[in-house]
Amino acid sequence: MKYYLIAGEPSGDALGARLMEAIRRQDKDAIFAGVGGESMQNQGLTSLFNISELAIMGIAEVIPSIPRILKRIDQTIAEIMRQKPDVVITIDSWSFCARIHKRLRKLKSGIMQVHYVAPQVWAWKKKRARTMYKYIDLLLTLFPHEPKYFTPYKLDTVFVGHPVIENSLHKDKAATDFKKNHDIPESNRLMLVLPGSRHNEVERLLPDFLQVVEKLHAKYLDFSFVLPTVSTVAERVKKMVAESELPILVVEGEKERHAAFQNADVAIAASGTVALELAILDVPHIIAYKVPKLTEWIAKRVLHIQFVNLTNILLGYEVVPELLQTDCNPDNILQYVEQFLSQNTLYRRQMENFEKLRKLLGMGEQTPSDNAAAEIIERLQHRK
């Protein structure tokens, strides 16, 4: 069977790569095509275009990009209709992917349509849950509370678990040898610097993060700093780090990233899926985020959530400090990092609650990606 996968940004790309692996385990003759980043390409996908064009966040940034995005939608639809796959699987990025699904329905393509990662209707745009059944045949969710928002509206919805747990508890050789391979003293503590995977995130957050590194480097002799980055922003990140003249190791690729995460003692991160991965791996961390004033103004009026960090949202109380807008500054970030280093009450609270989070996200015998692949393949077989 032919699977056409579409991931619009790096977090979806990582999910897509794991899903491709899982599908291949269950369908040895699977053929893949679609749109993806470096992780999916490492699994053999030839991407229709570079997904960095879609990695845009914030109202002010999205509006100028609309003509280019519409062009990419047209290109993707034309390619799907040419290839005639058995299934189209879109991953996250619902604003982009919804347009793909709606167009395919309008064309009466007859292709099975799946979306992986539910739009966060519990946070905003609850009405989306009422109409999605018109455009997709199956919705796969990462969080256990999500199906209840969609099943009342005739949409086949299944909780499969969060693939972030698949990287969690097993150190491979790359992780074991990470410090040795990069000439980092074994006794050094390692801090991850994670300024995001979008250009606007890096531009807003990395300057503050670099100031934190500068202060820590001046104060502690046993600290090393690692910045795992992705292809969408790697060039800009390397330039900014080089200009800072700070001793920050920049690494690329999924293996290096995973190895760095496995060895981390503390992290500062942009809000997003990456923070969930840190929690799963028991890495004490804060999340920080800044958006333009217009985006902030709109968000305050449309979002119906108490927290922005997924760990806090899922647990229902604050475990991970959220430094947003003006609170996102070097002094505040440094204060929390030093609390983690002393392993105080905040550190212990995080460790206790990260264990609860792992259980909540479905750590079981079968991986979430295998669960997702099984659900897709089962429905494809019924259609044959």
Backbone hydrogen bonds, N-H to C=O, Kabsch-Sander energy under -0.5 kcal/mol:
donor,donor_aa,acceptor,acceptor_aa,energy
3,Y,1,M,-0.5
3,Y,31,I,-3.4
4,Y,2,K,-0.5
4,Y,87,V,-2.7
5,L,3,Y,-0.7
5,L,33,A,-2.5
6,I,89,I,-2.4
7,A,35,V,-2.4
8,G,91,I,-0.8
12,G,9,E,-0.5
13,D,9,E,-2.2
14,A,10,P,-2.1
15,L,11,S,-1.6
16,G,12,G,-2.8
17,A,13,D,-2.2
18,R,14,A,-1.8
19,L,15,L,-2.3
20,M,16,G,-2.4
21,E,17,A,-2.0
22,A,18,R,-2.3
23,I,19,L,-2.8
24,R,20,M,-2.4
25,R,21,E,-1.6
26,Q,22,A,-1.2
27,D,23,I,-2.5
30,A,27,D,-2.0
31,I,1,M,-2.4
33,A,3,Y,-2.0
34,G,46,T,-0.6
35,V,5,L,-2.6
41,Q,37,G,-2.3
42,N,38,E,-2.0
43,Q,39,S,-0.6
43,Q,40,M,-0.6
44,G,41,Q,-1.7
45,L,40,M,-2.0
47,S,45,L,-0.8
48,L,34,G,-1.7
53,E,50,N,-1.6
54,L,51,I,-1.9
55,A,51,I,-0.7
55,A,52,S,-0.5
56,I,54,L,-2.4
61,E,58,G,-0.6
62,V,58,G,-2.3
63,I,59,I,-1.9
65,S,61,E,-0.6
65,S,62,V,-1.2
66,I,62,V,-0.6
66,I,63,I,-1.3
69,I,65,S,-2.3
70,L,66,I,-2.7
71,K,67,P,-1.8
72,R,68,R,-1.9
73,I,69,I,-2.0
74,D,70,L,-2.2
75,Q,71,K,-2.2
76,T,72,R,-2.4
77,I,73,I,-2.6
78,A,74,D,-2.3
79,E,75,Q,-1.9
80,I,76,T,-2.4
81,M,77,I,-2.5
82,R,78,A,-1.5
83,Q,79,E,-2.5
84,K,80,I,-2.7
86,D,2,K,-1.8
87,V,2,K,-1.4
88,V,112,M,-2.7
89,I,4,Y,-3.1
89,I,87,V,-0.5
90,T,88,V,-0.6
90,T,114,V,-2.6
91,I,6,I,-2.7
92,D,90,T,-0.5
92,D,116,Y,-2.7
96,F,93,S,-0.9
97,C,93,S,-2.7
98,A,94,W,-3.3
99,R,95,S,-0.5
99,R,96,F,-0.6
100,I,96,F,-1.0
101,H,97,C,-2.4
102,K,98,A,-2.7
103,R,99,R,-1.8
104,L,100,I,-2.2
105,R,101,H,-2.4
106,K,102,K,-2.2
107,L,103,R,-1.9
108,K,105,R,-1.2
109,S,104,L,-1.7
112,M,86,D,-1.6
114,V,88,V,-2.9
115,H,138,L,-2.4
116,Y,90,T,-3.1
117,V,115,H,-0.5
117,V,140,L,-3.0
121,V,119,P,-2.7
123,A,120,Q,-1.9
124,W,120,Q,-1.9
128,R,125,K,-1.8
129,A,126,K,-1.4
130,R,127,K,-1.3
131,T,127,K,-0.7
131,T,128,R,-1.2
132,M,128,R,-1.4
134,K,131,T,-1.8
135,Y,132,M,-1.9
136,I,132,M,-1.7
137,D,113,Q,-3.3
138,L,113,Q,-1.3
139,L,156,D,-2.6
140,L,115,H,-2.5
141,T,139,L,-0.5
141,T,158,V,-2.8
146,E,143,F,-1.6
149,Y,146,E,-2.2
150,F,146,E,-0.5
150,F,147,P,-1.8
151,T,147,P,-2.7
153,Y,150,F,-1.9
154,K,151,T,-1.3
155,L,150,F,-1.1
156,D,154,K,-0.6
157,T,155,L,-0.7
158,V,139,L,-2.4
160,V,141,T,-2.5
160,V,158,V,-0.6
161,G,141,T,-0.9
162,H,361,L,-1.3
165,I,162,H,-2.0
166,E,163,P,-2.0
167,N,164,V,-1.1
168,S,165,I,-1.3
171,K,169,L,-0.6
172,D,170,H,-0.6
176,T,172,D,-2.4
177,D,173,K,-2.5
178,F,175,A,-1.0
181,N,177,D,-3.1
182,H,178,F,-1.3
183,D,180,K,-1.4
184,I,179,K,-3.1
188,N,185,P,-1.7
189,R,222,D,-3.1
191,M,224,S,-2.7
192,L,266,V,-2.3
193,V,226,V,-2.5
194,L,192,L,-0.6
194,L,268,I,-2.6
199,H,55,A,-0.5
202,V,198,R,-2.2
203,E,199,H,-2.4
204,R,200,N,-1.5
205,L,201,E,-2.9
206,L,202,V,-1.7
209,F,205,L,-2.3
210,L,206,L,-2.8
211,Q,207,P,-1.4
212,V,208,D,-1.7
213,V,209,F,-2.2
214,E,210,L,-2.4
215,K,211,Q,-2.0
216,L,212,V,-2.5
217,H,213,V,-3.0
218,A,214,E,-1.6
219,K,215,K,-1.2
220,Y,216,L,-3.1
223,F,220,Y,-0.5
224,S,189,R,-2.7
225,F,247,P,-0.7
226,V,191,M,-2.5
227,L,249,L,-3.4
229,T,251,V,-2.8
233,V,230,V,-1.5
234,A,230,V,-1.3
237,V,233,V,-2.5
238,K,234,A,-2.6
239,K,235,E,-1.8
240,M,236,R,-2.3
241,V,237,V,-2.5
242,A,238,K,-2.5
243,E,239,K,-2.3
244,S,240,M,-1.3
245,E,241,V,-1.0
245,E,242,A,-0.7
246,L,241,V,-0.8
248,I,246,L,-2.3
249,L,225,F,-2.8
249,L,247,P,-0.5
250,V,248,I,-0.6
251,V,227,L,-1.6
251,V,249,L,-0.5
253,G,229,T,-0.6
257,R,253,G,-2.2
258,H,254,E,-2.7
259,A,255,K,-2.4
260,A,256,E,-2.4
261,F,257,R,-2.4
262,Q,258,H,-2.1
263,N,259,A,-1.0
263,N,260,A,-0.6
264,A,260,A,-0.6
264,A,261,F,-1.0
265,D,190,L,-3.0
266,V,190,L,-1.3
267,A,284,P,-1.6
268,I,192,L,-2.1
269,A,286,I,-1.7
270,A,194,L,-2.3
271,S,288,A,-1.0
275,A,272,G,-1.2
276,L,272,G,-0.7
276,L,273,T,-0.7
277,E,273,T,-1.8
278,L,274,V,-1.9
279,A,275,A,-1.8
280,I,276,L,-2.4
281,L,277,E,-1.7
282,D,279,A,-1.6
283,V,278,L,-2.8
286,I,267,A,-1.3
287,I,321,P,-2.3
288,A,269,A,-2.7
289,Y,323,L,-2.0
296,E,292,P,-2.4
297,W,293,K,-2.5
298,I,294,L,-2.2
299,A,295,T,-2.7
300,K,296,E,-2.2
301,R,297,W,-0.7
301,R,298,I,-1.0
302,V,298,I,-1.3
303,L,299,A,-2.6
304,H,123,A,-3.1
313,I,309,N,-2.4
314,L,310,L,-2.9
315,L,311,T,-2.0
316,G,312,N,-2.1
317,Y,312,N,-0.7
319,V,317,Y,-0.5
323,L,287,I,-2.8
323,L,321,P,-0.6
324,L,322,E,-0.8
325,Q,289,Y,-2.4
327,D,324,L,-2.1
328,C,325,Q,-1.4
329,N,327,D,-1.5
333,I,329,N,-2.3
334,L,330,P,-2.7
335,Q,331,D,-2.0
336,Y,332,N,-1.7
337,V,333,I,-2.2
338,E,334,L,-2.3
339,Q,335,Q,-1.3
340,F,336,Y,-2.1
341,L,337,V,-2.0
342,S,338,E,-1.4
343,Q,340,F,-1.4
344,N,339,Q,-1.5
348,R,344,N,-2.2
349,R,345,T,-2.5
350,Q,346,L,-2.1
351,M,347,Y,-2.2
352,E,348,R,-2.1
353,N,349,R,-2.0
354,F,350,Q,-2.4
355,E,351,M,-1.0
356,K,352,E,-1.0
357,L,353,N,-2.0
358,R,354,F,-2.0
359,K,355,E,-1.5
360,L,356,K,-2.0
361,L,357,L,-1.9
362,G,359,K,-1.3
363,M,358,R,-1.2
364,G,362,G,-0.9
371,N,367,T,-2.3
372,A,368,P,-2.7
373,A,369,S,-2.6
374,A,370,D,-2.4
375,E,371,N,-2.1
376,I,372,A,-2.0
377,I,373,A,-2.7
378,E,374,A,-2.4
379,R,375,E,-1.6
380,L,376,I,-2.1
381,Q,377,I,-2.4
382,H,378,E,-1.5
383,R,379,R,-1.2
384,K,380,L,-1.0
